[in-house]
């Protein structure tokens, strides 16, 4: 022990502290001259080390509140622990590391003393305000604290340079070349410092971010998304979030149209809805639905890679219009003719003679119309070569253009047949069965109600994880 104290005393002599220190003749302790404050002392199988601040200008040594006390087991070399905090270059012991002591005490709140022994794991004695720890773990903590201190000083310098450069531009209109001087992890610090991950509303973010912050963050995220900096899970959640948000808005708009009670669109409610959704005047309910699907069909039918509206066809003078509402090119290189009617049209009518349901005249007309369009496509009667090219550009197999299928969107759950609410219980059961039977009997044509299309989208949004970005 006497050799160890001699070595420690010699270390202090390098710092020119010897005039402030007394060493016990038996070499059991080192203390401040004319004081009872010990720098080093043997105590019950441990070496006790207290830290003091040496002020070279005032030429005095004082103890600071933030400084720790170390108790180092006799099996360990106390000098190695002192050397960690000794700063020979600054002629100092303790002063240069007061911040590291402060950081240590911030991590281990309430701790004033660190007791180091190979037999300890890591434990805090709250009453004694003492941390019990093995030397390897203590060294690991010291190294981490040094990193924290360096990063904090680096951030302070970076912020200072940033603000100075801003002032140069403000007062001298002088731009300074931008350099990167931050270290990894500082962005995480900023987010946590502002508690941005806890904000719930737009106003909560605006309390901490000004327009420059928001613009810069927007540009940054845009570039990071383009360069695929984020991981795949983030992109999945981002995609699902925007699909969910978009679909919820689409479903809400669709339900508003479903609530219209008349084929006429001259009511105040219809005019308000049309202006809100399309910012234009529309004269027919069928056109309202056609415009709705023109905007949102790719969101409601995920099976399409291309939608071409109003492709004119030849030799269809017998039909009211010479084009289907949409031609869809699906991901299986198939062609679908998509016809849009209204939610107020009936699909079925009650046949009193046969006591069953049959297709209504509106439905029969829609089926014949769709078949005529399908035949015209099969017979290569697309009027404009540009329309044909638009479709073929998305087809890998050209002959599939001549094998189209049909989709008719018509009616709603309460309008499948006329006076549906007056049907008897048996008739309602028969309605469901006959509707399923009839629409499954038509070759290459599918029939959907508007409710069904919106319900499919609604179920999709419900299946998207609710714990998404922004939620």
Long-range contacts (C-beta under 8 A, 24 or more apart in sequence): 1-27, 1-28, 1-42, 1-47, 1-74, 2-26, 2-27, 2-28, 4-47, 4-77, 4-78, 4-79, 5-29, 5-30, 5-40, 7-79, 8-39, 8-40, 8-78, 8-79, 8-82, 11-79, 11-82, 11-83, 11-86, 11-93, 12-39, 12-93, 14-88, 15-54, 15-86, 15-88, 15-91, 15-92, 15-93, 16-91, 17-54, 17-61, 17-93, 20-54, 20-60, 20-61, 32-61, 37-63, 40-78, 43-71, 45-73, 45-74, 46-71, 46-72, 46-73, 46-74, 46-115, 47-71, 47-72, 47-74, 47-78, 49-78, 49-81, 49-82, 51-85, 51-93, 51-94, 51-97, 51-101, 52-93, 52-94, 53-94, 53-95, 53-98, 54-91, 54-92, 54-93, 54-94, 54-95, 55-95, 56-91, 56-92, 64-94, 64-98, 66-98, 66-101, 66-102, 66-105, 67-94, 67-98, 67-101, 68-101, 68-104, 68-105, 68-111, 68-112, 68-113, 68-114, 69-112, 69-113, 69-114, 70-113, 70-114, 70-116, 71-113, 71-114, 71-115, 71-116, 71-130, 72-116, 73-116, 73-117, 73-118, 73-119, 75-117, 75-118, 76-116, 76-117, 76-118, 76-135, 81-116, 84-142, 99-149, 99-152, 100-142, 100-145, 100-146, 100-149, 103-145, 103-148, 103-149, 104-141, 104-145, 107-141, 107-145, 114-138, 151-183, 151-185, 151-186, 154-181, 154-182, 154-183, 155-182, 155-186, 155-189, 157-181, 158-182, 158-186, 237-465, 237-468, 237-469, 238-469, 240-464, 240-465, 240-468, 241-468, 241-469, 241-470, 241-471, 243-299, 243-461, 243-464, 244-461, 244-464, 244-468, 246-299, 247-299, 247-457, 247-458, 247-460, 247-461, 248-461, 250-296, 250-299, 250-300, 250-457, 251-454, 251-457, 251-458, 251-461, 253-277, 253-292, 253-296, 254-292, 254-296, 254-450, 254-453, 254-454, 255-454, 257-288, 257-289, 257-292, 257-343, 257-450, 258-343, 258-412, 258-450, 258-451, 258-454, 260-285, 260-288, 260-343, 260-344, 261-344, 262-344, 263-342, 263-344, 285-342, 285-344, 286-340, 286-341, 286-342, 289-340, 289-341, 289-342, 289-343, 289-409, 289-450, 290-325, 290-340, 293-325, 293-326, 293-338, 293-340, 293-409, 294-326, 297-326, 297-328, 297-338, 299-457, 300-453, 300-454, 300-456, 300-457, 301-328, 303-328, 303-330, 303-331, 303-332, 304-328, 304-329, 304-330, 304-331, 304-336, 305-329, 305-330, 305-331, 305-394, 306-390, 306-391, 306-393, 306-394, 308-387, 308-390, 308-391, 311-382, 311-383, 311-384, 311-387, 311-391, 312-382, 312-383, 312-384, 312-387, 313-373, 313-376, 313-377, 313-381, 313-382, 313-383, 314-376, 314-381, 314-382, 314-383, 315-376, 315-381, 316-372, 316-373, 316-376, 316-381, 318-372, 319-369, 319-372, 320-369, 322-383, 323-373, 324-370, 324-373, 327-377, 327-391, 327-404, 328-407, 329-391, 329-394, 329-395, 333-395, 333-396, 333-397, 333-400, 334-400, 334-403, 334-404, 334-405, 335-377, 335-391, 335-395, 335-400, 335-401, 335-403, 335-404, 335-405, 336-404, 336-405, 336-406, 336-407, 337-370, 337-373, 337-374, 337-377, 337-404, 337-405, 337-406, 337-407, 338-406, 338-407, 338-409, 339-366, 339-369, 339-370, 339-373, 339-406, 339-407, 339-408, 339-409, 339-410, 340-409, 341-366, 341-408, 341-409, 341-410, 341-411, 342-410, 343-410, 343-411, 343-412, 343-415, 343-449, 343-450, 343-451, 344-411, 344-412, 344-415, 345-410, 345-411, 345-415, 346-411, 346-415, 346-416, 346-417, 346-418, 347-410, 347-411, 347-416, 347-417, 347-435, 347-439, 347-447, 347-449, 348-416, 348-417, 348-431, 348-434, 348-435, 348-438, 349-417, 349-418, 350-417, 350-418, 350-423, 350-427, 355-430, 356-430, 356-434, 357-417, 357-430, 357-431, 357-434, 357-435, 357-438, 358-434, 358-438, 359-438, 360-417, 360-418, 362-410, 363-408, 363-410, 363-447, 366-408, 366-410, 367-408, 367-442, 367-445, 370-406, 370-408, 370-445, 371-406, 371-445, 373-404, 373-406, 374-404, 374-405, 374-406, 374-444, 377-401, 377-402, 377-404, 378-402, 378-403, 378-404, 404-444, 405-444, 405-445, 405-446, 406-444, 406-445, 406-446, 407-445, 407-446, 407-447, 407-448, 408-445, 408-446, 408-447, 408-448, 409-448, 409-449, 409-450, 409-453, 410-447, 410-448, 410-449, 410-450, 411-449, 411-450, 412-449, 412-450, 412-451, 413-449, 413-451, 416-449
